[in-house]
Amino acid sequence: MTKLLNSNLANAPTDLAVLILRIFSGAFIMTHGIPKVKKILSGDLGFGDPIGLGPEVSLVLVAFAEAVCGLLVILGLGTRWATIPLIFAMAVAAFIAHGADPFGTKEKPLLFLVAFIVLLLTGSGRYSLDRKVFGDS
């Protein structure tokens, strides 16, 4: 019982927690990115234009963030760098694209936003390609 109530992170399995967060947040965001990549490959470039870059550019940037950066997060490769486009995309989705919508609509991008901010701050952890390749997390 004492271990469950211990708030000392040095004694907690934080690297395992970061691994779980990386795998699930990366995989879940990829379920949104892969259909966007397929949409691009089929030639359908219709998409919203929340920040005025044009629908085609917006679609490509979001597809890159959700599919490619999502995969990098899962692998723990360039994790901190990979979270930056994801954080930007989720902030735009929550606060601009769905800014006037009810909370329930923007809840999912907000949850992703928080997860990717945590990963930006923590890095990829011990169980990552960052650690294997670069010796850091």
C-alpha positions as CSV (number, residue, x, y, z in Angstrom):
1,M,0.0,0.0,0.0
2,T,2.9,2.4,0.7
3,K,4.2,2.0,-2.8
4,L,0.8,2.9,-4.3
5,L,0.7,6.1,-2.2
6,N,4.3,7.1,-2.7
7,S,4.6,10.4,-4.6
8,N,8.4,10.2,-5.1
9,L,8.8,9.8,-8.8
10,A,12.4,8.6,-8.4
11,N,11.0,5.4,-7.0
12,A,8.2,5.0,-9.5
13,P,8.5,3.2,-12.9
14,T,8.4,6.4,-14.8
15,D,10.2,5.0,-17.9
16,L,7.5,2.4,-18.2
17,A,4.8,5.1,-17.8
18,V,6.4,7.2,-20.5
19,L,6.6,4.1,-22.8
20,I,2.9,3.4,-22.3
21,L,2.0,7.1,-22.9
22,R,4.1,7.1,-26.0
23,I,2.8,3.9,-27.5
24,F,-0.9,4.7,-26.9
25,S,-0.9,8.4,-27.7
26,G,1.1,7.7,-30.9
27,A,-1.1,4.8,-32.0
28,F,-4.3,6.7,-31.2
29,I,-3.2,9.8,-33.2
30,M,-2.2,7.6,-36.1
31,T,-5.8,6.4,-36.4
32,H,-6.6,9.9,-37.4
33,G,-3.4,10.5,-39.6
34,I,-3.5,7.3,-41.7
35,P,-6.9,8.1,-43.2
36,K,-5.6,11.6,-44.0
37,V,-2.6,10.1,-45.8
38,K,-4.9,7.9,-47.8
39,K,-7.1,10.9,-48.6
40,I,-4.0,12.7,-50.0
41,L,-2.9,9.6,-52.0
42,S,-6.4,9.3,-53.5
43,G,-6.1,12.9,-54.7
44,D,-8.9,14.3,-52.4
45,L,-7.3,17.4,-50.9
46,G,-10.4,18.9,-49.5
47,F,-9.9,19.9,-45.9
48,G,-10.5,22.8,-43.5
49,D,-8.3,25.9,-43.5
50,P,-8.2,27.0,-39.9
51,I,-5.1,29.2,-40.0
52,G,-5.2,30.4,-43.6
53,L,-2.6,28.2,-45.2
54,G,-5.0,26.7,-47.7
55,P,-6.8,23.4,-47.4
56,E,-4.2,21.4,-49.2
57,V,-1.3,22.6,-47.1
58,S,-3.3,22.2,-43.9
59,L,-4.2,18.6,-44.8
60,V,-0.6,17.7,-45.7
61,L,0.8,19.3,-42.5
62,V,-1.8,17.6,-40.2
63,A,-1.4,14.2,-42.0
64,F,2.4,14.5,-41.5
65,A,1.9,15.4,-37.8
66,E,-0.6,12.6,-37.1
67,A,0.9,9.8,-39.2
68,V,4.6,10.4,-39.3
69,C,5.2,12.1,-36.0
70,G,2.7,9.7,-34.4
71,L,4.9,6.8,-35.6
72,L,8.1,8.6,-34.3
73,V,6.5,9.0,-30.9
74,I,5.6,5.3,-30.8
75,L,9.2,4.4,-31.7
76,G,10.7,7.0,-29.3
77,L,12.8,8.4,-32.1
78,G,13.2,12.2,-32.1
79,T,10.3,12.2,-29.6
80,R,10.7,15.7,-28.4
81,W,10.9,17.1,-32.0
82,A,8.0,14.9,-33.1
83,T,5.7,16.2,-30.4
84,I,6.1,19.8,-31.6
85,P,4.0,19.4,-34.8
86,L,1.5,17.3,-32.9
87,I,1.2,19.9,-30.1
88,F,0.6,22.6,-32.8
89,A,-1.9,20.5,-34.7
90,M,-3.9,19.6,-31.5
91,A,-3.8,23.3,-30.3
92,V,-5.2,24.4,-33.7
93,A,-7.8,21.7,-33.6
94,A,-9.0,22.4,-30.1
95,F,-8.7,26.2,-30.0
96,I,-9.3,27.3,-33.6
97,A,-11.0,24.6,-35.6
98,H,-13.3,23.7,-32.7
99,G,-12.9,26.9,-30.7
100,A,-16.6,27.7,-30.8
101,D,-17.8,24.1,-30.3
102,P,-18.9,22.6,-27.0
103,F,-16.3,21.1,-24.7
104,G,-17.2,17.5,-25.7
105,T,-16.1,18.2,-29.3
106,K,-12.7,19.7,-28.3
107,E,-12.1,17.2,-25.5
108,K,-10.2,14.7,-27.7
109,P,-7.7,17.2,-29.2
110,L,-7.2,18.6,-25.7
111,L,-6.4,15.1,-24.3
112,F,-3.9,14.6,-27.1
113,L,-2.5,18.1,-26.5
114,V,-1.8,17.3,-22.9
115,A,-0.2,13.9,-23.7
116,F,2.1,15.4,-26.2
117,I,3.1,18.3,-23.9
118,V,4.0,15.7,-21.3
119,L,6.1,13.8,-23.8
120,L,7.8,17.0,-24.9
121,L,8.7,17.7,-21.2
122,T,9.7,14.1,-20.3
123,G,11.4,12.9,-23.4
124,S,11.1,9.4,-24.7
125,G,12.4,7.6,-21.6
126,R,14.6,4.6,-21.2
127,Y,12.7,2.3,-23.5
128,S,13.1,4.2,-26.8
129,L,15.2,4.4,-29.9
130,D,16.4,7.8,-28.8
131,R,18.1,6.1,-25.9
132,K,19.5,3.3,-28.1
133,V,20.7,5.6,-31.0
134,F,21.6,8.8,-29.2
135,G,22.2,7.6,-25.6
136,D,19.6,10.1,-24.3
137,S,15.9,10.3,-23.9
